[in-house]
């Protein structure tokens, strides 16, 4: 009764790296690709088709924040370490995130009305519920990207560029970022497939191996011009010092950076992408779950850190519920797990 | 740089049937299997490995409701057509759903405290937000399965079986349902892989083709004993007459049953499953998205209905936003689509 799919689809299938169990059986399967590389582009660990182009989404906010720091904008506008961490964030919209974003804009004589990311309910469930209970509506400050957008405005002000339509690819800030992405990833990107991100900015497709390369460059920026070397270090230090601002209460990114004491910088992105920077090893990693599911991306990011021996016993104990995740039923009983696939090649 | 997965994983990969675009590129891909069969078990349409076992989850609530109707419990307790529709529901927890479930239990001298499904926030976003704004907490009546559980209690009362732990596989109600699943699917299921569903009841693994067969039997129950034939018809009529109660405002199941004027009965389940009953054609269908994603299951269910010529021009106009779904950014602009894959084999 079986009707196999077309040969081409089967031939290019990425391996199943994460599986979801329920009772006696694997219920769902997640295919993915991942690449760990050094700054010379040597692939240290991989699975799946790492030359396939992906939209790196919010997993490259650290790369986008380079424009803010290396242009001198952050210094000119006295950006704090907290603000730089928030520029790299997909935050929960918790009170502290909103406060840091608001104060930053305020200092520049701007406000939430200048952000072009739009308003959405806080990504953090508790924050979202608290807002509803208080009868309030979310503003653009609650948008998980509000720090990134505050960074764009800061850069635009510093460059003397228009403050409107800073999300368009033609805008000087986005052009700078495109140039940074090209240098860091080692790819020509002017003709790459392009789309619009959730917050309105351009998304540029990059082969997964080259996304990883960009983060290896970030970890070990010896081949980059000087203002960028210092900028990479400053951004890593900011994320390491303020993991809460990069995500929020209970979030994977925050908890992993806390448990690893900032030795690794991890960043999630929509549609199942993740980036990892390991400054002490001079390596970077990127992964993309084919179907775009966050639960699989998190478990896989954890596996990469395990493989790189970056999770010590204390961190493993702290992160056990993230490295293998529980599937719970409504009354809270564990009925299954999201785990690295038993026959995963990595 | 590519490292292909193990041969076995690639060989058994289901085809990509749904893809998610963003701008110029396909960003995410969903693999799936689907089977459309008649009551004799003849496969009329299929893709992927339809002999793989799946947990049919809430997509088989109609089959579970057979116990309520064919046992005589529904008649003995004067169940309305609305209550039978609600027994088949994964509802939104909107006021009307809660009201029907509450009144049903009340009539039997029972209450939300007798439901073993647990309480969760209403599945419907508007209902969930209204509850929060009102400062109220959800009860078990808001659980999307409350109607199904009310049906179990009704059946237990009628059978003189215990009202406690009716969710356990050993309970007479669950044993009846197991027998119904075996007869309808044509499978021995006593030793099948088993797990616990979100609402606490047993989930039994069934090959996808046999899930479809169970729904073909439902559509054309000529091989089933008589009380069941009438029960199948009564359940189909109830779902067709009350599509709102089966899901809720804006939901795929509700809108499809409304737009097709009850000619097809569709039912979603967690982890990317869907069932379809077409009484007028005497056929049934089932599908499972490998990665468990609802967006893909819905688009694929729509494709099956299109292939079966069950979507006329009026229905197509009404359902266009569900047959191909928009990916929108925060400010509401369409930036991509969830659509049937361009090279889908079906």
HADDOCK unambig.tbl for C-alpha pairs under 7 A between the chains (distance, minus, plus):
assign (segid A and resid 1 and name CA) (segid B and resid 50 and name CA) 6.82 0.50 0.50
assign (segid A and resid 2 and name CA) (segid B and resid 48 and name CA) 6.48 0.50 0.50
assign (segid A and resid 2 and name CA) (segid B and resid 49 and name CA) 5.16 0.50 0.50
assign (segid A and resid 2 and name CA) (segid B and resid 50 and name CA) 5.64 0.50 0.50
assign (segid A and resid 2 and name CA) (segid B and resid 51 and name CA) 6.71 0.50 0.50
assign (segid A and resid 3 and name CA) (segid B and resid 46 and name CA) 6.27 0.50 0.50
assign (segid A and resid 3 and name CA) (segid B and resid 47 and name CA) 5.26 0.50 0.50
assign (segid A and resid 3 and name CA) (segid B and resid 48 and name CA) 5.42 0.50 0.50
assign (segid A and resid 3 and name CA) (segid B and resid 49 and name CA) 6.46 0.50 0.50
assign (segid A and resid 4 and name CA) (segid B and resid 14 and name CA) 6.92 0.50 0.50
assign (segid A and resid 4 and name CA) (segid B and resid 47 and name CA) 6.46 0.50 0.50
assign (segid A and resid 4 and name CA) (segid B and resid 48 and name CA) 5.01 0.50 0.50
assign (segid A and resid 4 and name CA) (segid B and resid 49 and name CA) 6.54 0.50 0.50
assign (segid A and resid 5 and name CA) (segid B and resid 14 and name CA) 6.17 0.50 0.50
assign (segid A and resid 5 and name CA) (segid B and resid 15 and name CA) 4.52 0.50 0.50
assign (segid A and resid 5 and name CA) (segid B and resid 47 and name CA) 6.56 0.50 0.50
assign (segid A and resid 5 and name CA) (segid B and resid 48 and name CA) 5.82 0.50 0.50
assign (segid A and resid 5 and name CA) (segid B and resid 345 and name CA) 6.61 0.50 0.50
assign (segid A and resid 6 and name CA) (segid B and resid 15 and name CA) 6.85 0.50 0.50
assign (segid A and resid 6 and name CA) (segid B and resid 345 and name CA) 6.99 0.50 0.50
assign (segid A and resid 9 and name CA) (segid B and resid 15 and name CA) 6.03 0.50 0.50
assign (segid A and resid 9 and name CA) (segid B and resid 16 and name CA) 6.72 0.50 0.50
assign (segid A and resid 10 and name CA) (segid B and resid 10 and name CA) 5.95 0.50 0.50
assign (segid A and resid 10 and name CA) (segid B and resid 11 and name CA) 6.63 0.50 0.50
assign (segid A and resid 10 and name CA) (segid B and resid 13 and name CA) 5.77 0.50 0.50
assign (segid A and resid 10 and name CA) (segid B and resid 15 and name CA) 6.63 0.50 0.50
assign (segid A and resid 11 and name CA) (segid B and resid 10 and name CA) 6.63 0.50 0.50
assign (segid A and resid 13 and name CA) (segid B and resid 10 and name CA) 5.83 0.50 0.50
assign (segid A and resid 13 and name CA) (segid B and resid 13 and name CA) 6.86 0.50 0.50
assign (segid A and resid 14 and name CA) (segid B and resid 4 and name CA) 6.84 0.50 0.50
assign (segid A and resid 14 and name CA) (segid B and resid 5 and name CA) 6.22 0.50 0.50
assign (segid A and resid 15 and name CA) (segid B and resid 5 and name CA) 4.47 0.50 0.50
assign (segid A and resid 15 and name CA) (segid B and resid 6 and name CA) 6.93 0.50 0.50
assign (segid A and resid 15 and name CA) (segid B and resid 9 and name CA) 6.09 0.50 0.50
assign (segid A and resid 15 and name CA) (segid B and resid 10 and name CA) 6.67 0.50 0.50
assign (segid A and resid 16 and name CA) (segid B and resid 9 and name CA) 6.75 0.50 0.50
assign (segid A and resid 22 and name CA) (segid B and resid 195 and name CA) 5.33 0.50 0.50
assign (segid A and resid 22 and name CA) (segid B and resid 196 and name CA) 7.00 0.50 0.50
assign (segid A and resid 23 and name CA) (segid B and resid 194 and name CA) 5.74 0.50 0.50
assign (segid A and resid 23 and name CA) (segid B and resid 195 and name CA) 3.85 0.50 0.50
assign (segid A and resid 23 and name CA) (segid B and resid 196 and name CA) 6.52 0.50 0.50
assign (segid A and resid 24 and name CA) (segid B and resid 193 and name CA) 5.15 0.50 0.50
assign (segid A and resid 24 and name CA) (segid B and resid 194 and name CA) 5.57 0.50 0.50
assign (segid A and resid 24 and name CA) (segid B and resid 195 and name CA) 6.19 0.50 0.50
assign (segid A and resid 25 and name CA) (segid B and resid 193 and name CA) 6.10 0.50 0.50
assign (segid A and resid 27 and name CA) (segid B and resid 54 and name CA) 6.63 0.50 0.50
assign (segid A and resid 27 and name CA) (segid B and resid 55 and name CA) 6.76 0.50 0.50
assign (segid A and resid 28 and name CA) (segid B and resid 290 and name CA) 5.34 0.50 0.50
assign (segid A and resid 28 and name CA) (segid B and resid 291 and name CA) 4.93 0.50 0.50
assign (segid A and resid 28 and name CA) (segid B and resid 292 and name CA) 5.73 0.50 0.50
assign (segid A and resid 29 and name CA) (segid B and resid 290 and name CA) 5.57 0.50 0.50
assign (segid A and resid 29 and name CA) (segid B and resid 291 and name CA) 4.91 0.50 0.50
assign (segid A and resid 30 and name CA) (segid B and resid 291 and name CA) 5.42 0.50 0.50
assign (segid A and resid 46 and name CA) (segid B and resid 3 and name CA) 6.34 0.50 0.50
assign (segid A and resid 47 and name CA) (segid B and resid 3 and name CA) 5.22 0.50 0.50
assign (segid A and resid 47 and name CA) (segid B and resid 4 and name CA) 6.53 0.50 0.50
assign (segid A and resid 47 and name CA) (segid B and resid 5 and name CA) 6.72 0.50 0.50
assign (segid A and resid 48 and name CA) (segid B and resid 2 and name CA) 6.30 0.50 0.50
assign (segid A and resid 48 and name CA) (segid B and resid 3 and name CA) 5.32 0.50 0.50
assign (segid A and resid 48 and name CA) (segid B and resid 4 and name CA) 5.05 0.50 0.50
assign (segid A and resid 48 and name CA) (segid B and resid 5 and name CA) 5.99 0.50 0.50
assign (segid A and resid 49 and name CA) (segid B and resid 2 and name CA) 5.00 0.50 0.50
assign (segid A and resid 49 and name CA) (segid B and resid 3 and name CA) 6.44 0.50 0.50
assign (segid A and resid 49 and name CA) (segid B and resid 4 and name CA) 6.66 0.50 0.50
assign (segid A and resid 50 and name CA) (segid B and resid 1 and name CA) 6.74 0.50 0.50
assign (segid A and resid 50 and name CA) (segid B and resid 2 and name CA) 5.64 0.50 0.50
assign (segid A and resid 51 and name CA) (segid B and resid 2 and name CA) 6.75 0.50 0.50
assign (segid A and resid 54 and name CA) (segid B and resid 27 and name CA) 6.61 0.50 0.50
assign (segid A and resid 55 and name CA) (segid B and resid 27 and name CA) 6.76 0.50 0.50
assign (segid A and resid 117 and name CA) (segid B and resid 330 and name CA) 6.96 0.50 0.50
assign (segid A and resid 118 and name CA) (segid B and resid 330 and name CA) 5.66 0.50 0.50
assign (segid A and resid 118 and name CA) (segid B and resid 331 and name CA) 5.35 0.50 0.50
assign (segid A and resid 119 and name CA) (segid B and resid 330 and name CA) 6.81 0.50 0.50
assign (segid A and resid 120 and name CA) (segid B and resid 330 and name CA) 6.61 0.50 0.50
assign (segid A and resid 129 and name CA) (segid B and resid 132 and name CA) 6.97 0.50 0.50
assign (segid A and resid 132 and name CA) (segid B and resid 129 and name CA) 6.96 0.50 0.50
assign (segid A and resid 132 and name CA) (segid B and resid 132 and name CA) 6.46 0.50 0.50
assign (segid A and resid 132 and name CA) (segid B and resid 133 and name CA) 5.73 0.50 0.50
assign (segid A and resid 133 and name CA) (segid B and resid 132 and name CA) 5.73 0.50 0.50
assign (segid A and resid 133 and name CA) (segid B and resid 133 and name CA) 4.94 0.50 0.50
assign (segid A and resid 133 and name CA) (segid B and resid 135 and name CA) 6.58 0.50 0.50
assign (segid A and resid 135 and name CA) (segid B and resid 133 and name CA) 6.58 0.50 0.50
assign (segid A and resid 193 and name CA) (segid B and resid 24 and name CA) 5.15 0.50 0.50
assign (segid A and resid 193 and name CA) (segid B and resid 25 and name CA) 6.10 0.50 0.50
assign (segid A and resid 194 and name CA) (segid B and resid 23 and name CA) 5.73 0.50 0.50
assign (segid A and resid 194 and name CA) (segid B and resid 24 and name CA) 5.56 0.50 0.50
assign (segid A and resid 195 and name CA) (segid B and resid 22 and name CA) 5.33 0.50 0.50
assign (segid A and resid 195 and name CA) (segid B and resid 23 and name CA) 3.83 0.50 0.50
assign (segid A and resid 195 and name CA) (segid B and resid 24 and name CA) 6.18 0.50 0.50
assign (segid A and resid 196 and name CA) (segid B and resid 23 and name CA) 6.52 0.50 0.50
assign (segid A and resid 196 and name CA) (segid B and resid 335 and name CA) 5.85 0.50 0.50
assign (segid A and resid 197 and name CA) (segid B and resid 329 and name CA) 6.70 0.50 0.50
assign (segid A and resid 198 and name CA) (segid B and resid 329 and name CA) 4.08 0.50 0.50
assign (segid A and resid 198 and name CA) (segid B and resid 330 and name CA) 5.53 0.50 0.50
assign (segid A and resid 199 and name CA) (segid B and resid 329 and name CA) 6.28 0.50 0.50
assign (segid A and resid 199 and name CA) (segid B and resid 330 and name CA) 5.89 0.50 0.50
assign (segid A and resid 200 and name CA) (segid B and resid 329 and name CA) 6.69 0.50 0.50
assign (segid A and resid 290 and name CA) (segid B and resid 28 and name CA) 5.34 0.50 0.50
assign (segid A and resid 290 and name CA) (segid B and resid 29 and name CA) 5.57 0.50 0.50
assign (segid A and resid 291 and name CA) (segid B and resid 28 and name CA) 4.93 0.50 0.50
assign (segid A and resid 291 and name CA) (segid B and resid 29 and name CA) 4.91 0.50 0.50
assign (segid A and resid 291 and name CA) (segid B and resid 30 and name CA) 5.41 0.50 0.50
assign (segid A and resid 291 and name CA) (segid B and resid 291 and name CA) 6.88 0.50 0.50
assign (segid A and resid 292 and name CA) (segid B and resid 28 and name CA) 5.72 0.50 0.50
assign (segid A and resid 329 and name CA) (segid B and resid 197 and name CA) 6.70 0.50 0.50
assign (segid A and resid 329 and name CA) (segid B and resid 198 and name CA) 4.08 0.50 0.50
assign (segid A and resid 329 and name CA) (segid B and resid 199 and name CA) 6.28 0.50 0.50
assign (segid A and resid 329 and name CA) (segid B and resid 200 and name CA) 6.68 0.50 0.50
assign (segid A and resid 330 and name CA) (segid B and resid 117 and name CA) 6.97 0.50 0.50
assign (segid A and resid 330 and name CA) (segid B and resid 118 and name CA) 5.66 0.50 0.50
assign (segid A and resid 330 and name CA) (segid B and resid 119 and name CA) 6.80 0.50 0.50
assign (segid A and resid 330 and name CA) (segid B and resid 120 and name CA) 6.59 0.50 0.50
assign (segid A and resid 330 and name CA) (segid B and resid 198 and name CA) 5.54 0.50 0.50
assign (segid A and resid 330 and name CA) (segid B and resid 199 and name CA) 5.90 0.50 0.50
assign (segid A and resid 331 and name CA) (segid B and resid 118 and name CA) 5.35 0.50 0.50
assign (segid A and resid 335 and name CA) (segid B and resid 195 and name CA) 6.99 0.50 0.50
assign (segid A and resid 335 and name CA) (segid B and resid 196 and name CA) 5.85 0.50 0.50
assign (segid A and resid 345 and name CA) (segid B and resid 5 and name CA) 6.59 0.50 0.50
